[in-house]
Amino acid sequence: MRTIRNLSGIYFRLQNKETGKWENICFEDLSESDQDKVMETKSDVWLKSLAKNLANTINRIGYQFDLMGE
């Protein structure tokens, strides 16, 4: 199970399989199978927008913590 971090602010409403309750969960905190379910019916424009938003999140985190890849 992934640690819930809520970094991107790109939320989806999904039903928790364990509790049955509906929850708001950020895209990056979803399991890979739930990410696939979210994306399978989306348009190319939507997917490009998702990628750009996630890229902005990575850049914001890198800037905030002065991180650089090797």
Helices and strands as residue ranges (DSSP letters): E 11-15, E 22-26, G 27-29, H 32-39, H 44-65
